[in-house]
Amino acid sequence: MRVLSGIQPTGRFHWGNYFGAIQQYIALQDNQQAFYFIADLHALTTIREPQLLQSYIQDAALDLLALGLDPDRATLFRQSDVPEVCELQWILMTVTQLSLLEKCHAYKDKKAKGIPADAGLFTYPVLMAADILAYDSDIVPVGQDQVQHIEVTRDIAQRFNSIYGETLVLPDAKTLDESAKVPGVDGDKMSKSYGNTIELFMPEKALRKRIMSIKTDTTPVEAPKDPEASAIYLLYKLFAAPEQQAVLAQRYRAGGMGYGEAKQALFEAAFAHFAEARARRERLAADPSTLEDILQAGAKKARKKAIEVLDRVRKACGLPGPRS
Protein backbone atom coordinates (compact mmCIF):
# COMPACT_ATOMS: atom_id res chain seq x y z
CA MET A 1 0.00 0.00 0.00
CA ARG A 2 1.63 3.23 -1.13
CA VAL A 3 0.76 6.35 0.85
CA LEU A 4 1.34 9.82 -0.61
CA SER A 5 0.96 13.27 0.85
CA GLY A 6 2.12 16.74 -0.14
CA ILE A 7 2.52 19.73 2.15
CA GLN A 8 2.63 23.29 0.84
CA PRO A 9 5.50 25.47 2.07
CA THR A 10 3.44 28.63 2.44
CA GLY A 11 4.45 29.46 6.01
CA ARG A 12 5.95 28.01 9.16
CA PHE A 13 4.16 24.91 10.46
CA HIS A 14 2.05 25.44 13.56
CA TRP A 15 0.31 23.35 16.21
CA GLY A 16 -2.78 22.97 14.03
CA ASN A 17 -0.70 21.51 11.19
CA TYR A 18 0.97 19.08 13.55
CA PHE A 19 -2.02 17.72 15.47
CA GLY A 20 -4.40 17.95 12.51
CA ALA A 21 -2.20 16.22 9.95
CA ILE A 22 1.58 15.89 10.31
CA GLN A 23 1.65 13.45 13.21
CA GLN A 24 -0.81 11.24 11.32
CA TYR A 25 1.29 11.39 8.15
CA ILE A 26 4.33 10.26 10.12
CA ALA A 27 2.37 7.39 11.69
CA LEU A 28 1.68 6.10 8.15
CA GLN A 29 5.35 5.84 7.20
CA ASP A 30 5.72 2.38 8.73
CA ASN A 31 4.70 0.51 5.58
CA GLN A 32 7.95 1.72 3.92
CA GLN A 33 6.02 2.85 0.84
CA ALA A 34 5.21 6.37 2.00
CA PHE A 35 6.01 9.29 -0.31
CA TYR A 36 5.95 12.79 1.19
CA PHE A 37 6.70 15.83 -0.92
CA ILE A 38 7.09 19.52 -0.29
CA ALA A 39 4.66 21.07 -2.76
CA ASP A 40 6.77 24.01 -3.88
CA LEU A 41 5.18 24.20 -7.36
CA HIS A 42 1.74 24.50 -5.78
CA ALA A 43 3.06 27.24 -3.49
CA LEU A 44 3.80 29.43 -6.52
CA THR A 45 0.09 30.25 -6.72
CA THR A 46 0.40 32.22 -3.47
CA ILE A 47 4.07 32.92 -2.69
CA ARG A 48 5.69 35.33 -5.15
CA GLU A 49 8.83 36.19 -3.18
CA PRO A 50 11.69 33.85 -4.22
CA GLN A 51 13.78 34.08 -1.05
CA LEU A 52 10.73 33.63 1.16
CA LEU A 53 9.68 30.53 -0.78
CA GLN A 54 13.18 29.06 -0.51
CA SER A 55 13.12 29.67 3.24
CA TYR A 56 9.72 28.03 3.63
CA ILE A 57 10.83 24.99 1.60
CA GLN A 58 13.84 24.46 3.84
CA ASP A 59 11.79 25.03 6.98
CA ALA A 60 9.24 22.44 5.84
CA ALA A 61 11.93 19.81 5.27
CA LEU A 62 13.61 20.54 8.60
CA ASP A 63 10.32 20.44 10.49
CA LEU A 64 9.14 17.16 8.97
CA LEU A 65 12.44 15.42 9.68
CA ALA A 66 12.65 16.87 13.18
CA LEU A 67 9.11 15.74 13.98
CA GLY A 68 9.90 12.13 13.15
CA LEU A 69 9.75 11.54 9.42
CA ASP A 70 12.43 8.91 8.84
CA PRO A 71 14.11 9.05 5.40
CA ASP A 72 15.05 5.37 5.82
CA ARG A 73 11.37 4.44 5.98
CA ALA A 74 9.69 7.19 3.94
CA THR A 75 10.59 9.14 0.81
CA LEU A 76 10.86 12.91 1.31
CA PHE A 77 11.45 15.16 -1.69
CA ARG A 78 10.69 18.50 -3.29
CA GLN A 79 7.88 18.42 -5.84
CA SER A 80 9.91 20.48 -8.32
CA ASP A 81 12.72 17.89 -8.30
CA VAL A 82 10.46 15.45 -10.18
CA PRO A 83 9.85 17.14 -13.57
CA GLU A 84 7.96 14.09 -14.86
CA VAL A 85 4.98 15.25 -12.82
CA CYS A 86 4.63 18.37 -14.96
CA GLU A 87 4.66 16.33 -18.16
CA LEU A 88 2.06 14.02 -16.68
CA GLN A 89 -0.02 17.06 -15.74
CA TRP A 90 -0.13 18.20 -19.38
CA ILE A 91 -1.16 14.76 -20.61
CA LEU A 92 -3.91 14.63 -17.98
CA MET A 93 -5.10 18.11 -18.95
CA THR A 94 -5.82 16.83 -22.46
CA VAL A 95 -8.48 14.50 -21.05
CA THR A 96 -9.76 16.74 -18.23
CA GLN A 97 -13.13 18.36 -18.84
CA LEU A 98 -13.38 22.08 -18.23
CA SER A 99 -16.61 21.65 -16.29
CA LEU A 100 -14.81 19.46 -13.74
CA LEU A 101 -12.29 22.19 -12.91
CA GLU A 102 -14.99 24.87 -12.73
CA LYS A 103 -16.57 22.96 -9.83
CA CYS A 104 -13.41 22.91 -7.67
CA HIS A 105 -13.50 24.76 -4.35
CA ALA A 106 -10.48 27.06 -4.61
CA TYR A 107 -11.48 28.41 -8.01
CA LYS A 108 -15.16 28.75 -7.13
CA ASP A 109 -14.40 30.52 -3.84
CA LYS A 110 -12.14 33.11 -5.46
CA LYS A 111 -14.56 33.68 -8.31
CA ALA A 112 -17.46 34.15 -5.87
CA LYS A 113 -15.44 36.75 -3.95
CA GLY A 114 -14.53 38.59 -7.13
CA ILE A 115 -10.83 37.80 -6.69
CA PRO A 116 -8.88 37.30 -9.95
CA ALA A 117 -8.02 33.64 -10.48
CA ASP A 118 -5.03 32.79 -12.67
CA ALA A 119 -4.58 29.68 -14.80
CA GLY A 120 -2.36 28.14 -12.11
CA LEU A 121 -5.20 28.19 -9.61
CA PHE A 122 -7.69 26.92 -12.20
CA THR A 123 -5.52 23.96 -13.25
CA TYR A 124 -4.22 23.32 -9.71
CA PRO A 125 -6.38 20.16 -9.32
CA VAL A 126 -4.77 18.61 -12.40
CA LEU A 127 -1.27 19.14 -11.00
CA MET A 128 -2.49 17.61 -7.77
CA ALA A 129 -3.85 14.65 -9.73
CA ALA A 130 -0.47 14.25 -11.42
CA ASP A 131 1.25 14.37 -8.01
CA ILE A 132 -0.90 11.48 -6.85
CA LEU A 133 -1.03 9.37 -10.00
CA ALA A 134 2.70 9.64 -10.76
CA TYR A 135 3.53 7.26 -7.91
CA ASP A 136 0.70 4.71 -8.25
CA SER A 137 -0.58 6.00 -4.92
CA ASP A 138 -3.11 3.79 -3.15
CA ILE A 139 -3.91 6.02 -0.17
CA VAL A 140 -3.87 9.81 0.16
CA PRO A 141 -4.45 11.10 3.71
CA VAL A 142 -6.41 14.36 3.56
CA GLY A 143 -8.63 16.55 5.68
CA GLN A 144 -12.36 16.50 4.99
CA ASP A 145 -12.09 19.73 3.00
CA GLN A 146 -9.58 18.11 0.63
CA VAL A 147 -11.58 14.99 -0.24
CA GLN A 148 -12.87 16.70 -3.39
CA HIS A 149 -9.33 16.74 -4.79
CA ILE A 150 -9.10 12.97 -4.53
CA GLU A 151 -12.49 12.63 -6.20
CA VAL A 152 -11.27 14.86 -9.04
CA THR A 153 -8.11 12.77 -9.33
CA ARG A 154 -10.17 9.62 -9.60
CA ASP A 155 -12.43 11.24 -12.23
CA ILE A 156 -9.41 12.26 -14.34
CA ALA A 157 -7.77 8.84 -14.01
CA GLN A 158 -10.99 7.04 -14.89
CA ARG A 159 -11.45 9.21 -17.98
CA PHE A 160 -7.86 8.54 -19.08
CA ASN A 161 -8.33 4.80 -18.54
CA SER A 162 -11.62 4.79 -20.44
CA ILE A 163 -9.90 6.37 -23.45
CA TYR A 164 -6.53 4.61 -23.41
CA GLY A 165 -7.10 1.46 -21.38
CA GLU A 166 -6.27 0.57 -17.78
CA THR A 167 -3.11 2.56 -17.14
CA LEU A 168 -3.49 4.62 -13.96
CA VAL A 169 -4.07 3.43 -10.40
CA LEU A 170 -7.14 4.98 -8.79
CA PRO A 171 -6.30 6.31 -5.29
CA ASP A 172 -8.53 6.32 -2.24
CA ALA A 173 -8.78 9.13 0.27
CA LYS A 174 -7.97 8.44 3.91
CA THR A 175 -9.79 11.10 5.86
CA LEU A 176 -7.63 12.37 8.70
CA ASP A 177 -8.94 12.34 12.23
CA GLU A 178 -9.49 16.03 12.87
CA SER A 179 -11.38 15.47 16.13
CA ALA A 180 -8.64 17.14 18.17
CA LYS A 181 -9.70 20.75 18.38
CA VAL A 182 -6.75 23.06 17.89
CA PRO A 183 -7.86 26.60 18.72
CA GLY A 184 -5.73 29.59 17.89
CA VAL A 185 -4.76 32.38 20.26
CA ASP A 186 -8.09 34.08 19.53
CA GLY A 187 -10.16 30.96 20.26
CA ASP A 188 -11.08 30.30 16.62
CA LYS A 189 -9.66 27.37 14.65
CA MET A 190 -5.89 27.73 14.33
CA SER A 191 -5.08 28.80 10.77
CA LYS A 192 -2.43 30.87 9.01
CA SER A 193 -5.21 32.74 7.23
CA TYR A 194 -6.55 33.94 10.61
CA GLY A 195 -3.14 35.01 11.90
CA ASN A 196 -3.81 33.16 15.16
CA THR A 197 -1.23 30.38 15.01
CA ILE A 198 1.44 29.16 17.42
CA GLU A 199 4.45 27.95 15.42
CA LEU A 200 6.02 24.61 16.27
CA PHE A 201 9.57 25.75 16.88
CA MET A 202 9.33 29.29 18.17
CA PRO A 203 12.20 30.40 20.46
CA GLU A 204 11.41 29.89 24.14
CA LYS A 205 10.76 33.54 24.98
CA ALA A 206 8.67 34.08 21.85
CA LEU A 207 6.65 30.95 22.57
CA ARG A 208 5.93 32.06 26.15
CA LYS A 209 4.86 35.49 24.90
CA ARG A 210 2.60 33.96 22.25
CA ILE A 211 0.93 31.64 24.74
CA MET A 212 0.46 34.48 27.22
CA SER A 213 -1.39 36.38 24.46
CA ILE A 214 -4.16 33.74 24.22
CA LYS A 215 -7.50 35.48 24.49
CA THR A 216 -9.46 34.88 27.72
CA ASP A 217 -12.74 36.06 29.21
CA THR A 218 -13.24 38.34 32.23
CA THR A 219 -14.20 35.66 34.77
CA PRO A 220 -12.73 36.68 38.16
CA VAL A 221 -9.81 34.66 39.52
CA GLU A 222 -11.84 33.37 42.47
CA ALA A 223 -14.76 32.15 40.31
CA PRO A 224 -15.08 28.56 39.01
CA LYS A 225 -14.42 28.16 35.29
CA ASP A 226 -15.42 25.63 32.66
CA PRO A 227 -12.18 24.05 31.33
CA GLU A 228 -13.83 22.82 28.11
CA ALA A 229 -14.77 26.41 27.24
CA SER A 230 -11.15 27.56 27.58
CA ALA A 231 -8.79 27.59 24.58
CA ILE A 232 -5.91 27.29 27.04
CA TYR A 233 -7.23 24.03 28.47
CA LEU A 234 -8.15 22.60 25.05
CA LEU A 235 -4.58 23.23 23.90
CA TYR A 236 -3.16 21.81 27.13
CA LYS A 237 -5.06 18.55 26.50
CA LEU A 238 -3.05 18.05 23.30
CA PHE A 239 0.18 17.84 25.27
CA ALA A 240 -0.71 16.54 28.73
CA ALA A 241 -1.34 13.02 30.00
CA PRO A 242 -4.91 12.25 31.18
CA GLU A 243 -3.99 12.56 34.84
CA GLN A 244 -2.41 15.98 34.22
CA GLN A 245 -5.52 17.06 32.33
CA ALA A 246 -7.69 15.99 35.25
CA VAL A 247 -5.62 18.01 37.72
CA LEU A 248 -5.81 21.21 35.67
CA ALA A 249 -9.53 20.69 34.96
CA GLN A 250 -10.15 20.44 38.72
CA ARG A 251 -8.22 23.67 39.29
CA TYR A 252 -10.50 25.39 36.76
CA ARG A 253 -13.69 24.10 38.39
CA ALA A 254 -12.56 24.84 41.95
CA GLY A 255 -11.93 28.53 41.35
CA GLY A 256 -9.03 30.53 42.72
CA MET A 257 -6.85 30.05 39.65
CA GLY A 258 -6.09 32.82 37.18
CA TYR A 259 -5.67 32.19 33.48
CA GLY A 260 -2.00 33.16 33.74
CA GLU A 261 -1.32 30.03 35.78
CA ALA A 262 -3.05 27.85 33.16
CA LYS A 263 -1.04 29.53 30.41
CA GLN A 264 2.18 28.77 32.27
CA ALA A 265 1.17 25.09 32.53
CA LEU A 266 0.47 25.06 28.78
CA PHE A 267 3.82 26.66 28.01
CA GLU A 268 5.73 24.10 30.09
CA ALA A 269 3.86 21.15 28.57
CA ALA A 270 4.26 22.38 24.98
CA PHE A 271 7.91 23.27 25.31
CA ALA A 272 8.69 19.87 26.81
CA HIS A 273 6.65 18.04 24.15
CA PHE A 274 8.71 19.42 21.27
CA ALA A 275 12.07 19.47 23.12
CA GLU A 276 13.58 16.44 21.35
CA ALA A 277 12.25 17.54 17.97
CA ARG A 278 13.65 21.03 18.57
CA ALA A 279 17.10 19.58 19.28
CA ARG A 280 16.95 17.40 16.14
CA ARG A 281 15.94 20.40 14.08
CA GLU A 282 18.85 22.45 15.36
CA ARG A 283 21.28 19.66 14.43
CA LEU A 284 19.80 19.34 10.94
CA ALA A 285 19.77 23.10 10.38
CA ALA A 286 23.49 23.19 11.22
CA ASP A 287 24.20 20.61 8.51
CA PRO A 288 22.52 21.85 5.28
CA SER A 289 24.49 19.45 3.07
CA THR A 290 22.97 16.44 4.86
CA LEU A 291 19.51 17.94 4.49
CA GLU A 292 20.08 18.41 0.76
CA ASP A 293 21.39 14.85 0.46
CA ILE A 294 18.19 13.54 2.03
CA LEU A 295 16.03 15.55 -0.37
CA GLN A 296 18.08 14.51 -3.40
CA ALA A 297 17.97 10.84 -2.40
CA GLY A 298 14.21 11.13 -2.00
CA ALA A 299 13.87 12.80 -5.39
CA LYS A 300 15.92 10.05 -7.03
CA LYS A 301 13.62 7.38 -5.62
CA ALA A 302 10.50 9.37 -6.48
CA ARG A 303 11.69 10.03 -10.04
CA LYS A 304 12.35 6.34 -10.61
CA LYS A 305 8.71 5.58 -9.85
CA ALA A 306 7.39 8.65 -11.72
CA ILE A 307 9.35 7.72 -14.85
CA GLU A 308 7.92 4.20 -14.69
CA VAL A 309 4.37 5.56 -14.54
CA LEU A 310 5.00 8.23 -17.19
CA ASP A 311 6.44 5.63 -19.58
CA ARG A 312 3.26 3.65 -19.13
CA VAL A 313 1.14 6.72 -19.83
CA ARG A 314 3.17 7.78 -22.86
CA LYS A 315 2.91 4.31 -24.35
CA ALA A 316 -0.84 4.27 -23.76
CA CYS A 317 -1.26 7.60 -25.57
CA GLY A 318 1.05 6.74 -28.45
CA LEU A 319 3.91 9.05 -27.49
CA PRO A 320 7.54 7.96 -28.05
CA GLY A 321 9.22 6.09 -25.25
CA PRO A 322 10.38 4.66 -23.02
CA ARG A 323 12.31 7.40 -21.24
CA SER A 324 13.63 5.21 -18.43
WONOR-V43580 format. One record per backbone hydrogen bond with DSSP energy under -1.0 kcal/mol. NH is the residue of the N-H (numbers start at 1). CO is the residue of the C=O. If there is no record, write none. Layout:
nh->NH co->CO
nh->NH co->CO
//
This chain:
nh->3 co->33
nh->4 co->139
nh->5 co->35
nh->7 co->37
nh->10 co->8
nh->15 co->198
nh->18 co->14
nh->19 co->15
nh->20 co->16
nh->21 co->17
nh->22 co->17
nh->23 co->18
nh->25 co->21
nh->26 co->22
nh->27 co->23
nh->28 co->25
nh->29 co->26
nh->32 co->29
nh->35 co->3
nh->36 co->75
nh->37 co->5
nh->38 co->77
nh->39 co->7
nh->40 co->38
nh->43 co->39
nh->45 co->42
nh->46 co->43
nh->47 co->43
nh->53 co->49
nh->54 co->50
nh->55 co->51
nh->56 co->52
nh->57 co->53
nh->58 co->54
nh->59 co->55
nh->60 co->56
nh->61 co->57
nh->62 co->58
nh->63 co->59
nh->64 co->60
nh->65 co->61
nh->66 co->62
nh->67 co->63
nh->69 co->64
nh->73 co->70
nh->74 co->70
nh->75 co->34
nh->77 co->36
nh->79 co->38
nh->81 co->78
nh->82 co->79
nh->85 co->82
nh->87 co->83
nh->88 co->84
nh->89 co->85
nh->90 co->86
nh->91 co->87
nh->92 co->88
nh->93 co->89
nh->94 co->90
nh->95 co->92
nh->101 co->97
nh->102 co->98
nh->104 co->101
nh->108 co->104
nh->109 co->105
nh->110 co->106
nh->111 co->107
nh->112 co->108
nh->113 co->109
nh->114 co->111
nh->115 co->110
nh->122 co->118
nh->123 co->119
nh->126 co->123
nh->127 co->123
nh->128 co->124
nh->129 co->125
nh->130 co->126
nh->131 co->127
nh->132 co->128
nh->133 co->129
nh->134 co->130
nh->136 co->133
nh->137 co->132
nh->138 co->2
nh->139 co->2
nh->140 co->172
nh->142 co->174
nh->146 co->143
nh->147 co->144
nh->149 co->146
nh->151 co->147
nh->152 co->148
nh->153 co->149
nh->154 co->150
nh->155 co->151
nh->156 co->152
nh->157 co->153
nh->158 co->154
nh->159 co->155
nh->160 co->156
nh->161 co->157
nh->162 co->158
nh->163 co->159
nh->164 co->160
nh->165 co->161
nh->172 co->138
nh->174 co->140
nh->176 co->142
nh->184 co->188
nh->185 co->196
nh->187 co->184
nh->190 co->182
nh->194 co->191
nh->196 co->191
nh->200 co->13
nh->207 co->203
nh->208 co->204
nh->209 co->205
nh->210 co->206
nh->211 co->207
nh->212 co->208
nh->214 co->211
nh->215 co->185
nh->223 co->220
nh->225 co->252
nh->229 co->226
nh->230 co->227
nh->234 co->230
nh->235 co->231
nh->236 co->232
nh->237 co->233
nh->238 co->235
nh->239 co->236
nh->240 co->236
nh->245 co->241
nh->246 co->242
nh->247 co->243
nh->248 co->244
nh->249 co->245
nh->250 co->246
nh->251 co->247
nh->252 co->248
nh->253 co->249
nh->254 co->250
nh->255 co->251
nh->256 co->221
nh->262 co->258
nh->263 co->259
nh->264 co->260
nh->265 co->261
nh->266 co->262
nh->267 co->263
nh->268 co->264
nh->269 co->265
nh->270 co->266
nh->271 co->267
nh->272 co->268
nh->273 co->269
nh->274 co->270
nh->275 co->272
nh->278 co->274
nh->279 co->275
nh->280 co->276
nh->281 co->277
nh->282 co->278
nh->283 co->279
nh->284 co->280
nh->285 co->281
nh->286 co->282
nh->287 co->284
nh->291 co->287
nh->292 co->288
nh->293 co->289
nh->294 co->290
nh->295 co->291
nh->296 co->292
nh->297 co->293
nh->298 co->294
nh->299 co->295
nh->300 co->296
nh->301 co->297
nh->302 co->298
nh->303 co->299
nh->304 co->300
nh->305 co->301
nh->306 co->302
nh->307 co->303
nh->308 co->304
nh->309 co->305
nh->310 co->306
nh->311 co->307
nh->312 co->308
nh->313 co->309
nh->314 co->310
nh->315 co->311
nh->316 co->312
nh->317 co->313
nh->318 co->314
nh->319 co->314
//
